[in-house]
C-alpha cells in the first residue's frame, strides 16, 4: 500500500510522456501537412481560380459536415467504449463502431444525393456532382479507424493518413485532373485524396485489432451505442460547425470568388489548428483512464499542460503567418491578397479557441449535457454575431472583402467567450484552476511582432524575403524566447524522448 502514491505519480508521469510523444509525432505531421497544403493552394488558386475554388469549398463544407454527423461522436467516444468494456474483445467493439459509422454515413450520403443543391447553392450541377456524397462513407470510416488506432497510442497512423497521404494526394491529383477538367478537377482530386486516406487508415487498424472473428452486428447493441454517443456527436458537430459556420453563412451572401478567397484564408489559418488536434487523439484515452480512478487532479494538470503547449505553439505559428499575411495570401494569387484581413481574424480565433478545445476533451466525459449546452450557446452566438456584422458592415458601405472578413471576426469573439466559460466550468468540476494562458506568452508574442513588423517594411517586390526568410526567422526567435522565458521544466517534456517509457496500459508508446 505504501507504494501506491509512488505508482500514481509514475502513472501520471507516463501519461504526460505519452501526451508529449503523441504531440511530437503529430507536430511532425503538421509540418508535413504544411509542406503539402501550400502546393495545393498554389495550384487551386493559380490554375483553377477563385470562383472554381469557391464552388469546391462549399461542396466540401457540406460533405465534411455530413461525415462529422455520420461518426456519431465515435472519434472521441470510441476511447471511452474501449476503456469501459472489459468483457468483450476489442476487435468486436471496434467492429460495432465501424458498422454504426457505415450505416450513418450511408444514410447521410443518401440524403445529399436526393438534395444535391445543398452542396452547390450558388451554381448548377455538373457531371458526376450528384455522386459526390458517396465519399462521406470513406471520410467517416477513416475518422473512426484512426480513433481506434489512437487508443493503442498509434498516432503515426493519423500522421501518415492525414498529413502525408491525404494532402499530397490532393495536391498531385489537382494538378493532374486540371488537364482532364478545369471545371471538375478539384472535386475529383478531393475524392481521390479521401479514398487514399481511408486505405492508409484501415491498414494499421487491421494490424492492431485484426479481423473481428465471431462478431455479428446486433441492432440493439448498435442502437445503444448510437444513443450513448449522441451528446458527444452533437458536441463534435457543433465544435466542427463553429469552424465552418462562417464560410456557410458567407456563401449565402457572397459570390463564389469571394468564398474562394475566404476559403484560402481559412485553409492557411487551419494550419495552426492542426497543432491543437495533434494532442486530441492521445488526450482522450489518457483522460478516460484517469476518470476510471477518479484522479481529477491529474486530469487538471494534463489539460493545463497540453493547453499551454498548444497555445504556445499556435501563437508562434499565427504570428509567423499573420504578420506577413499579404505575402502569404499573394502566394496563391494576386486576387487573394484581399483576404488578408480575414486571415488575421481567423488566426486569432485559432489561438483563442485552444483553451475551449482542451477543456472540452474532459468535459465531454464529465459533464456531457452542460458541455453540449455551452457548445450550442457558442454556435448561436457566432451565428448572431456573423449575421449582424455582415449586415451592419454592408449597410455602412464597407468594401466587399471587408464585409467578407466579418464572419472571421465573429468567430474569434465567439470562441474567446467559449474558452473562458468552458475552462471555468472544468476547473469547478475538477476542484482546481485550469491554468493554460501565462503572461510570459504575451512578452514572447510582442517581441516577435516587433521583428515581423520590421520585415514587412521591405518594398513590395521583396515579399519573397518575408516568405523564405521572415517566417522561419520569426519562428526561430519566438521558439528561443519561449524556451527561455515561458517554458518551465515540466513543459520541456514535449522535447525530451524517454526511451522505453511505458504508456498507461503498459505499451511502449511507439508512434
C-alpha positions in Angstrom: 0.0 0.0 0.0 2.9 2.4 0.7 3.9 2.2 -2.9 0.5 3.3 -4.2 1.3 7.1 -4.2 4.6 6.4 -6.0 2.8 4.3 -8.6 0.2 7.0 -9.1 3.0 9.6 -9.6 4.8 7.3 -12.1 1.5 6.7 -13.9 0.9 10.4 -14.2 4.5 11.0 -15.5 3.9 8.2 -18.0 0.6 9.9 -19.1 2.4 13.2 -19.7 5.2 11.4 -21.6 2.5 9.7 -23.7 0.9 13.0 -24.4 4.2 14.6 -25.3 5.2 11.6 -27.6 1.9 11.7 -29.4 2.1 15.5 -29.7 5.6 15.3 -31.1 4.5 12.8 -33.7 1.6 14.9 -34.8 3.6 18.2 -34.8 5.9 16.5 -37.2 2.8 15.6 -39.2 1.7 19.3 -39.0 5.0 20.2 -40.8 4.4 17.6 -43.4 0.8 18.8 -43.9 2.1 22.4 -44.2 4.5 21.3 -46.9 1.8 19.6 -48.9 -1.0 22.1 -48.3 0.9 25.0 -49.9 1.2 23.3 -53.3 -2.5 22.5 -53.3 -3.5 26.1 -52.5 -1.0 27.4 -55.1 -2.4 25.0 -57.8 -6.0 25.7 -56.9 -5.5 29.5 -56.9 -3.3 29.9 -59.9 -4.8 27.3 -62.2 -8.5 26.9 -61.2 -9.2 30.4 -59.9 -11.2 31.8 -57.1 -14.7 31.0 -58.5 -14.0 27.3 -59.1 -12.2 27.1 -55.7 -15.2 28.7 -54.0 -17.6 26.2 -55.5 -15.4 23.4 -54.4 -15.0 24.8 -50.9 -18.8 25.0 -50.3 -19.3 21.4 -51.6 -16.5 20.1 -49.3 -18.0 22.0 -46.4 -21.4 20.2 -46.7 -19.7 16.8 -47.4 -17.5 17.0 -44.3 -20.4 18.1 -42.1 -22.3 15.1 -43.2 -19.3 12.9 -42.4 -19.0 14.5 -39.0 -22.6 13.6 -38.2 -22.1 10.1 -39.5 -19.3 9.3 -37.0 -21.8 9.5 -34.1 -19.2 11.1 -31.9 -17.1 8.0 -32.1 -13.9 9.9 -32.8 -13.8 10.6 -29.0 -16.5 8.2 -27.8 -14.7 5.1 -29.0 -11.9 5.5 -26.5 -14.5 5.5 -23.7 -16.1 2.4 -25.0 -12.8 0.5 -25.2 -11.9 1.6 -21.7 -15.3 0.7 -20.2 -16.0 -2.7 -21.7 -13.6 -5.3 -20.4 -15.8 -8.4 -21.2 -15.8 -8.1 -25.0 -13.0 -8.4 -27.5 -11.7 -5.0 -28.5 -12.0 -6.0 -32.2 -15.7 -6.6 -31.7 -16.2 -3.1 -30.1 -14.3 -1.5 -33.0 -16.4 -3.5 -35.4 -19.6 -2.2 -33.8 -18.3 1.3 -34.2 -17.4 0.9 -37.8 -20.7 -0.7 -38.6 -22.6 2.2 -36.9 -20.5 4.6 -38.8 -21.1 2.8 -42.1 -24.9 2.9 -41.5 -24.8 6.6 -40.6 -22.6 7.6 -43.5 -24.7 5.7 -46.0 -27.9 7.5 -44.7 -26.3 11.0 -44.8 -24.9 10.3 -48.2 -28.3 9.2 -49.5 -29.9 12.4 -48.2 -27.3 14.5 -50.0 -27.8 12.6 -53.2 -31.5 13.3 -53.0 -30.9 17.0 -52.3 -27.6 17.9 -54.2 -28.4 21.6 -54.2 -27.3 21.7 -50.6 -23.7 21.3 -51.9 -24.0 23.8 -54.7 -26.4 26.5 -53.7 -24.9 29.2 -56.0 -24.2 27.0 -59.1 -25.8 24.2 -61.1 -25.0 20.5 -61.1 -22.2 19.3 -63.4 -21.2 15.8 -64.5 -20.9 13.4 -61.5 -21.7 16.0 -58.8 -24.7 14.0 -57.7 -22.5 11.1 -56.8 -20.0 13.2 -54.7 -21.8 12.4 -51.4 -20.7 8.8 -51.6 -17.3 10.0 -50.4 -18.9 10.7 -47.0 -18.6 6.9 -46.3 -14.8 7.0 -46.8 -14.3 10.1 -44.7 -16.3 8.8 -41.7 -14.8 5.3 -41.7 -11.3 6.9 -41.8 -12.1 9.1 -38.7 -13.3 6.1 -36.7 -10.4 3.9 -37.8 -7.9 6.5 -36.7 -9.6 6.9 -33.4 -9.2 3.2 -32.8 -5.5 3.4 -33.7 -5.1 6.3 -31.3 -6.5 4.2 -28.4 -3.4 2.0 -29.0 -1.2 5.1 -28.9 -0.5 4.8 -32.6 -0.5 8.5 -33.6 1.7 7.7 -36.6 -1.4 6.3 -38.3 -3.1 9.7 -38.1 0.1 11.4 -39.3 0.5 9.1 -42.2 -3.1 9.2 -43.3 -4.0 12.9 -42.6 -0.6 14.6 -43.0 1.1 12.7 -45.8 -1.3 10.6 -47.9 -4.3 12.9 -47.9 -2.7 16.3 -48.6 -0.1 15.0 -51.0 -2.7 13.1 -53.0 -4.9 16.1 -53.3 -2.0 18.3 -54.4 -0.7 15.9 -57.0 -4.2 14.9 -58.2 -5.4 18.5 -58.5 -2.5 19.2 -60.9 -3.2 16.0 -63.0 -7.0 16.4 -63.1 -6.7 20.1 -64.2 -5.7 18.8 -67.7 -8.7 16.5 -67.7 -11.3 19.1 -66.5 -10.6 22.6 -65.2 -14.2 22.6 -64.0 -14.3 19.3 -62.0 -10.6 18.7 -61.3 -10.6 19.9 -57.7 -13.6 17.8 -56.7 -12.1 14.7 -58.4 -8.8 15.2 -56.6 -10.6 15.5 -53.3 -12.4 12.2 -53.9 -9.0 10.6 -54.7 -7.4 12.0 -51.5 -10.2 10.8 -49.2 -10.1 7.3 -50.7 -6.3 7.1 -50.3 -6.6 8.3 -46.7 -9.2 5.6 -45.9 -6.9 2.9 -47.2 -4.0 4.3 -45.2 -6.2 4.2 -42.0 -7.6 0.8 -42.5 -4.3 -1.0 -42.7 -3.0 0.0 -39.2 -6.5 -0.7 -37.9 -6.3 -4.3 -39.0 -2.7 -4.6 -37.6 -3.9 -3.5 -34.2 -7.2 -5.3 -33.9 -7.3 -7.9 -36.6 -10.5 -9.2 -38.2 -13.5 -9.4 -35.8 -13.8 -13.2 -35.8 -17.0 -14.4 -34.3 -18.6 -10.9 -34.5 -22.0 -10.2 -35.9 -23.9 -6.9 -36.0 -26.7 -6.6 -33.4 -29.4 -3.9 -34.0 -30.0 -3.4 -30.2 -26.3 -3.0 -29.5 -25.7 -0.6 -32.3 -28.8 1.4 -31.2 -27.4 1.6 -27.6 -24.0 2.7 -28.9 -25.7 5.5 -31.0 -27.8 6.8 -28.1 -24.9 6.6 -25.7 -22.8 8.8 -28.0 -25.5 11.3 -29.0 -24.2 14.1 -26.7 -20.7 13.5 -28.0 -21.9 13.5 -31.5 -23.7 16.8 -31.0 -20.7 18.4 -29.3 -18.4 17.2 -32.1 -20.8 18.5 -34.8 -21.1 21.9 -33.1 -17.4 22.3 -32.4 -16.7 21.4 -36.1 -19.6 23.7 -37.1 -18.1 26.7 -35.4 -15.1 26.4 -37.8 -17.3 26.2 -40.8 -20.4 28.3 -40.0 -18.5 31.4 -41.1 -18.0 30.0 -44.6 -21.5 28.6 -44.7 -23.1 32.0 -43.9 -20.7 33.9 -46.2 -21.6 31.6 -49.1 -25.3 32.7 -48.8 -24.3 36.4 -49.1 -21.2 36.4 -51.3 -20.2 35.3 -54.8 -18.2 32.1 -55.4 -15.0 34.1 -56.0 -15.3 35.8 -52.6 -16.0 32.4 -51.0 -12.9 31.1 -52.7 -10.7 33.9 -51.3 -12.1 33.3 -47.8 -11.5 29.6 -48.2 -7.8 30.1 -48.8 -7.6 32.3 -45.7 -9.4 29.6 -43.8 -7.0 26.9 -45.1 -4.0 28.9 -44.1 -5.4 29.6 -40.7 -6.3 25.9 -40.2 -2.6 25.1 -40.1 -2.1 26.1 -36.5 -5.4 24.4 -35.8 -3.7 21.1 -36.7 -1.3 21.7 -33.8 -4.3 21.6 -31.5 -5.7 18.4 -33.0 -2.2 16.9 -32.6 -2.9 16.1 -29.0 -6.6 15.2 -29.3 -6.2 11.5 -30.3 -3.9 10.8 -27.3 -5.6 13.1 -24.8 -8.9 11.2 -24.9 -7.5 7.8 -23.9 -5.4 9.4 -21.1 -8.4 11.2 -19.6 -10.7 8.2 -19.8 -8.1 6.1 -17.9 -7.8 8.7 -15.1 -11.6 9.0 -14.9 -11.8 5.4 -14.1 -9.6 6.0 -11.0 -11.2 9.4 -10.3 -7.8 11.1 -10.4 -9.2 14.6 -11.1 -6.1 16.4 -10.1 -4.1 14.5 -12.7 -6.7 15.4 -15.4 -6.5 19.1 -14.5 -2.7 19.0 -14.7 -2.8 17.2 -18.1 -5.4 19.6 -19.6 -3.4 22.6 -18.4 -0.1 21.2 -19.7 -1.5 20.2 -23.1 -3.4 23.5 -23.3 -0.2 25.5 -22.7 1.7 23.5 -25.3 -1.0 24.2 -27.8 -1.4 27.9 -27.1 2.4 28.4 -27.1 2.8 26.7 -30.5 -0.3 28.2 -32.1 0.7 31.8 -31.1 4.1 31.4 -32.7 2.6 30.0 -35.9 -0.2 32.5 -36.0 2.2 35.4 -35.7 4.6 34.0 -38.3 1.7 33.6 -40.8 -0.3 36.6 -39.9 2.3 39.4 -39.8 3.4 38.8 -43.5 -0.2 37.9 -44.3 -0.3 39.8 -47.6 2.7 37.9 -48.9 1.2 34.6 -47.7 -2.1 35.2 -49.5 -0.4 36.6 -52.5 1.5 33.4 -53.0 -1.8 31.8 -54.0 -2.6 34.6 -56.4 -2.8 38.4 -56.6 -6.6 38.4 -56.2 -6.3 36.5 -52.9 -4.4 39.4 -51.1 -7.8 40.9 -50.4 -8.4 38.1 -47.9 -5.5 39.2 -45.6 -7.9 40.8 -43.0 -10.0 37.6 -42.8 -6.7 35.6 -42.4 -5.7 37.8 -39.4 -9.0 37.3 -37.7 -9.0 33.5 -38.3 -5.5 33.1 -36.9 -6.5 35.0 -33.8 -9.6 32.8 -33.5 -7.5 29.6 -33.6 -5.3 30.8 -30.7 -8.2 31.9 -28.6 -10.0 28.6 -29.2 -7.3 26.3 -27.7 -8.5 26.5 -24.0 -12.0 25.7 -25.1 -11.0 22.6 -27.1 -8.7 21.1 -24.4 -11.3 21.8 -21.7 -13.9 20.1 -23.8 -11.7 17.0 -24.1 -12.5 16.4 -20.4 -16.0 18.0 -20.3 -17.4 15.5 -22.8 -16.8 12.8 -20.2 -17.5 14.8 -17.0 -20.5 16.9 -18.0 -21.8 16.0 -21.4 -25.0 17.9 -21.3 -23.6 21.0 -19.8 -20.8 21.0 -22.4 -23.3 20.5 -25.1 -25.4 23.4 -23.9 -22.3 25.6 -23.9 -21.4 24.5 -27.4 -24.9 25.3 -28.6 -24.7 28.7 -27.0 -21.3 29.3 -28.7 -22.5 28.5 -32.2 -25.7 30.5 -31.6 -23.6 33.5 -30.5 -21.4 33.0 -33.5 -24.4 32.9 -35.9 -25.9 36.1 -34.4 -22.6 38.0 -34.5 -21.8 36.8 -38.0 -25.2 37.8 -39.4 -25.2 41.1 -37.5 -21.7 42.1 -38.5 -22.2 41.2 -42.2 -25.5 43.1 -42.5 -24.1 46.0 -40.5 -20.9 46.3 -42.5 -22.8 46.1 -45.7 -25.2 48.9 -44.8 -22.3 51.1 -43.7 -20.9 50.7 -47.2 -17.7 48.9 -46.4 -15.8 47.2 -49.3 -16.8 43.7 -50.2 -13.7 42.0 -48.7 -14.1 43.9 -45.5 -17.6 42.6 -45.2 -16.2 39.2 -46.0 -13.9 39.4 -43.0 -16.8 39.9 -40.6 -17.5 36.1 -40.2 -13.9 35.6 -39.1 -14.1 38.4 -36.5 -17.4 37.0 -35.2 -15.7 33.5 -34.9 -12.8 35.0 -32.9 -15.2 36.7 -30.4 -17.4 33.6 -30.0 -14.5 31.3 -29.4 -13.0 33.6 -26.9 -16.2 33.5 -24.9 -16.3 29.7 -25.2 -12.8 29.3 -23.9 -13.4 31.5 -20.8 -16.6 29.7 -19.8 -15.5 26.1 -20.5 -12.2 26.5 -18.7 -14.0 27.9 -15.7 -16.6 25.0 -15.7 -13.9 22.3 -16.0 -11.9 23.9 -13.2 -15.0 23.9 -11.0 -15.8 20.2 -11.7 -12.2 19.1 -11.0 -11.8 21.3 -7.9 -8.8 23.2 -9.2 -8.0 26.0 -11.6 -7.2 25.2 -15.3 -4.1 27.3 -16.0 -3.4 27.5 -19.7 -2.5 31.1 -20.5 0.6 32.7 -19.0 1.7 36.3 -19.1 5.1 35.3 -20.4 3.5 34.3 -23.7 2.4 37.9 -24.2 6.0 39.0 -23.8 7.2 36.4 -26.4 4.4 37.5 -28.8 5.3 41.2 -28.6 9.0 40.5 -29.3 8.2 38.5 -32.4 5.6 41.1 -33.5 8.3 43.8 -33.5 10.7 41.7 -35.6 8.0 40.7 -38.0 6.7 44.3 -38.4 10.2 45.4 -39.4 10.3 42.8 -42.1 7.0 43.9 -43.6 8.6 47.4 -44.2 10.5 45.9 -47.1 9.4 47.1 -50.6 6.6 45.1 -52.2 8.9 43.3 -54.7 10.8 41.8 -51.7 7.8 39.8 -50.4 9.7 36.7 -51.2 12.2 37.6 -48.5 9.3 37.7 -46.0 8.2 34.2 -47.0 11.6 32.5 -47.4 13.5 34.2 -44.5 11.0 36.2 -42.5 8.7 33.3 -41.4 11.5 31.0 -40.4 13.3 33.8 -38.6 10.1 34.7 -36.6 9.5 31.1 -35.7 13.2 30.6 -34.5 13.2 33.9 -32.5 9.8 33.0 -30.9 10.9 29.5 -30.1 14.1 30.7 -28.5 12.3 33.3 -26.3 9.5 30.9 -25.3 12.1 28.3 -24.3 14.0 30.8 -22.1 11.1 32.9 -20.8 7.9 30.8 -20.8 8.8 27.2 -20.5 9.2 25.5 -17.2 11.0 22.2 -16.6 7.7 20.2 -17.0 6.9 22.0 -20.3 10.2 20.7 -21.8 8.9 17.2 -21.5 7.5 17.8 -25.0 11.0 17.8 -26.4 12.5 15.0 -24.3 12.3 11.5 -25.5 12.1 8.8 -22.9 13.4 5.5 -24.2 11.1 2.7 -23.4 8.7 4.9 -21.4 5.6 2.9 -20.6 2.3 4.2 -21.5 -0.6 3.9 -19.0 -1.7 0.5 -20.3 1.8 -0.9 -20.4 2.5 -0.4 -24.1 5.8 1.1 -25.2 4.0 4.1 -26.8 5.6 3.7 -30.1 4.3 6.0 -32.7 
